[in-house]
């Protein structure tokens, strides 16, 4: 709920009370929230706001005060929208008319910056002076501001106002604030040029000034940009030469006994598609586009069916790869030094500093490669390109192997131009999976029509659960029974698991029941991420310690592998390396656990097509459909009989984060749909009918075991039809209902309004908001205030999470709590407090979640949409963020901007 009036206080803490049922205007919702929080007295005919000591309005005398744009016509509104995207045109004087500024200010990037001390007024005079030789007429003046920090006075000068040569028109700007923040305003003058008559026409011209009052907190002042933002300039494709010298690839594990029986093609994008890509991105209609473009567009715009399945998805994968090739150029480095490996003292390895590699910006793993050219040779006609292979990744350092010819001439500090590449292996196994889908005729599984309805067990079989707590949950029991019975085959069974409903717990118990009741069953359990697959392994090994095996890729850093799964994975501690047992050995395990991409190794080994009777995919809504196919095509066939095979189980939530895509074309044309979401959206077997979902094919879990009812209410009504039931432990969920920091006791949600500024620095395209970072830090200090025992927080930092959609904001908040703030950095376990992106928190929960939305400028919203960033107009990201909290949710953001979004304004 947001305050959506023209003037809004910049720092307003208000209970977030949504209005459900019949949609109500945002302002009515605001009044209701203020009423129940005892902040306002509301009757049918009267509203009276109570004033609080902690919040004081900024008051200016009304005499000669101008109205703030209340008489703007449609023409002027469209003009105002334009000037924000073409500022330079309106900053310069015309016909000798210009604006003089008198008073304390700084000119920066076309903006007049007014620095304020709290509760101290500053006055600025904007003097419109006609310095030309002919008269002009000031026809309109629009002071535009949505916050009460500004007041504008015009000395009773009426409009229109003729201005002869040398004459002036003054506008006095009064600025004052009681709270920190960044408060923008715009002043627009409309004038009629020399010798013109009438109010508008060819002689009309405009001049604008962009103001900003700024009051920083001490902490926010320390977070200002270190260096001015400089947009990364992509120099084009990397230098291609005829002379490429390769280093040594990392040694293959000596224990790699897993067969490589099936070849894996390269599947490069067609050269012609690469040439046509710029025209495809222009968005030309298929009716006016050249023939080749029209054919490609027709393929993209055709609904996905079995007859075009491989062709369309392969095209989308190629388009995504072409975008990845473009995006990786942002990380290329110029004139960077390398050094000899200082730790291992390996004479064959060089060390390169790669800022951001720990956060996969860029993603660099063992076995990957990059290209390096000596800086001194980049302008030669045919320089040598050195192909370096990654042997180790340690923090922000990458250790590389190059050819002996480079090593023989290398000295510390030699500089290079570095071009990064990305690992094509995931794309290649997805392309192969598309081929195998047709070979094994998987259409009854991918486009199911009707089940075989052949049960594998008697209808009256009793399921004795390993996890007895599930016995009281009818939806979980229903899902497990249908999975074990197998009556849905060949159609996949879907576990639709909203946040906190025990989706993974249900999946794990179903796997255990299949192992128990179907002795001939062999299971492949997968997830898109290593963390998801690790979680499956951790929960399965409790009851199936000798029956499971976790297969890890050799690029996985063993330091990131949880200790409790190392005994049942393919890490050989004695050899200090990964091993890959032969196919025959792996077939002895009842359950194999891998990521979806690593499952491609089993396809390459040509496991018997009837070996895996069941394939379970957790987080199935988080991966592209071709990614899911990697674990299916070539490892499972459609069963026509009562054999215990052919059962695919998908667990996930289509209302939470889907695949991360880069190409606007693939986002538009369906690659962002997971297999799970496509079936739920388009297949009639999974549609919700008058009596709910058909339990033979899908179960929607309804009991939320995570969040306080108030926190659950908003996503429940927005995304889950109000069906979720709050079943979390009362003590856990009400832990903060009496916290002194709540504006309203018993209501554990805070929206803290901050009028900050979107900032960038250096060559990083990521945004940050210093005021929001400082506000988040102040809340963390309240929550983690040390107890009497020195250095020990009352609330464990492990119980708190901070979410922001921008990597730079994550960095700034981490810097605040580990370096800048003395109290927080002194806590023994402050590093256990997780600060991360929405994606990093998917599937996780914390007692307290703080969200920094960052955005304060409408002009960057489209940028977020293009690159799948931010919270605005992104309901899946919003849903994940607000459903991580168990007992307290604190949102820090700009209500004026967020109030335009249909989800945030609820």
Secondary structure, 3 states (H helix, E strand, C coil): CCCCCCCECCCCEECCCCCCCCCCCHHHHHHHHHHHCCCEEECCCCEEECCECCECCCCCCCCCECCCCCCCCHHHHHHHHHHCCCHHHHHCCECCEEEEEECCCEEECCEEEEECCCCCCEEEEEEEEECCCCCEEEEEEEEECCECCEEEECCCCCCCEEECCCCEEEEEEEECCCCCEEEEEEEEEEEECCCCCCCCCCCEEEEEEEEEEEECCHHHHCCCCCCCCCCCCCCCCCCCCCEEEECCCCCCCCCECCCCCCCCCCCCCCHHHHHHHHHHHCCCCCCCCCHHHHHHHHHHHCCCCHHHHHHHHHHHHHHHHHHHHHHHHHHCEEEEEEEECCCCCCCCEEEEECCCHHHCCCCCCCCCEEEEEEHHHCCCCCCEEEEEEEEEEECCEEEEECCHHHHCCCCCCCEEEEEECCCCHHHHHHHHHHHHHHHCCCHHHHCCCCCCCCCCCCCCCCCCCCCHHHHHCHHHHHHHHHHHHCCCCCCCEEEEECCCCCHHHHHHHHHHHHHHHCCCCCEEEEECCHHHHHHHHHHHCCCCCCCEEECCCCCCCHHHCCHHHHHHECEECCCCEECECCHHHHCCCCEEEEECCCHHHHHHCCCCCCCCCEEEEECHHHCCHHHHHHCCECCECCCCCCCCCCEEEEEECCCCCCCCCCCHHHHHCCCCCCHHHHHHHHCHHHCCECCECCCCCEEEECEECCCCHHHHHHHHHHHCCCCCEECCCHHHHCCCCCCCCCCCCCCCEEEEECCCCCECCCCCCCCECHHHHHHHHHHHHHHCCECCCCCCECCCHHHEEEEECCHHHHHHHHHHHHHHCHHHHCCCCHHHCEEECHHHHCCCCEEEEEEECCCCCHHHHHHHHHCCCCCCCCHHHHHHHHCCEEEEEEEEECHHHHCCCCCCCC
